[in-house]
């Protein structure tokens, strides 16, 4: 189904020529001769893009844009001004009001079609929801690459298989890549002067890791190891920076992908600061079980040191609290593995 473009222009010749060019390019075009007529058409057809003159009778282009931006059903519709005025102040006012772009009349047909194509591609990415999995990520990179004119992924991106206990990167290394987890579990951690590990994250399918170091010339600040067989996609530092420094809509979509587990990490840090040791151990258990994608009544191998690192309490305190949980019927333990018997009580624990 072709995209619908609304052309609002009071000059008959300009309006007809613009509509003809767009029709020849395969777009569905609706025209209006002034601002009021244009708004009426916009409310009826909900166009995919609006091309609008500035100086018009009845209602000028600025007025049309204000109404569009304040209308819940039309806000966010790509809006491009067509104007014969070349003063910079007029362009600045147009962009400040929320216009996406402008074309100065008279314009070449190629300039019009290139601008329309780019704005529609950008709008599609902005409106599109991408799933946090391999299909969603490759779809995003394909769409983003098409918009900015660079092959960011599809066939060339290799899914790398990682064995359990394999190291992905270590503290101090130069950060040349970040990673997306296709399957499996990854642990990131820091090591203190005594060689003790502090786990910074347990990551699963759909998570990104290693991207913070991409901004740091000093190298990796943490290490990462696979805690089960995993599959990863690597994104080079060049591609990473290209995406972030490209058009704003692409950068924001990418940031939302990467932020998939940021809120979870921030909340966990707050809990480390304010919760009791007992509650922190309970939260660590729940965190690990949910990260393993299971709330089923089954055993999961969990080292006391892992719980200690996540909870931010001494291993001895972890052991005492686990013993208490076992006596209270909240968990079972067997050969280094733990099974949660009552998720509800652990989640509702207040102190």
Steps between C-alpha positions, in 0.01 A plus 500: 500500500660834396572770754255790502643851472299816561615806301373834636591778256304807384693538172309287250795434266734405787232281661424312179866453402590369844204261503589372151859425600388311809235306306758395241721374785219273620362700791132561568456879499227723646511879440362808677504866392528663844572426865140446614426263215827320570413444867161363403664256257763401757235408759317285245783310332773493772785543246841337535670833422392864456659749259380849587559852369566771761337812356133416429159667543251384765767332714877508444735203521610580856136485612449167324806353672387621844162328459663179373748486788223557757272235352549159670396305191738690268791603724825358368391501134809599294453866404704680234468869412505618140606863488638758263640696796874456539560688826662287769265632767203347318672163482594518868141584596372206292735253671434644846127441449566132429536478121712205386646667193449770237543545124565838343295573188569454218647153567616215276282191474789280614546710815129465581491123451824441691375704795157329502657152484737580787228645722268204444778251581580690816133509599464124447790427734364743759157334501624143476538271801804272491509188714796445734621188320717407203225565246411837651860615525594400145180663373591823678857499366375429147250788514753735659764408241258571216424842643859612556642323194728251675485121527487455876411135505281255326689209334847608609441494875617165639341338804793388712465189716651524850558202729415500870781664706654663190624857550356760264719788620711593801563813705754732345454384140434748221127515428464432129156339514176484695272197504137392462394170659309276259478213749658388827616682814798730554650627825686832523715572803781707647792375705640685801862511617450179699372317194142492623226520236216750511232398253367805316235322292353168399380536143273294279351484151414847369753685718796711390829522685842654459373830361598731787868438427451613140511857629807442716850513355637338817363158407259253656400562861356153546534144373240269351462122501235265363321322784339266247542435129409820318468663159608861449498766230783750517465863393821683418582830666478672159147367434399580858610864467349527150160401637522732801620796294257451212144631484337554836216250447751219437712595800195507730377160380846353556525651848162346588634162389810536716297627797303175516657407834621841622201567727539156651867567576426843648228357724733228617765756595243695702403182683864439588507837669178485699385141558597269786742213435212250526291687242803548274570126497134437417516759220821342366334158484198641318725696265699188408193280451325761284818551299503127433151552360330272746266532796432127484556281801838360394861494619748749358876479569598818686832554678488679836766738363267598215218585742751688715618712207149583383361568847804695618530306825768268640486129403456412869190719515370337182541155658316605819211651308472201266486273804220716641312491171533123493365464855208729410414283200580772245773305320660158469867432432672195358862452386564871443166557329203695635129467437258775602188358660317825570563786258220709647647517850847586369355778283297643789784488753524842667816463710 
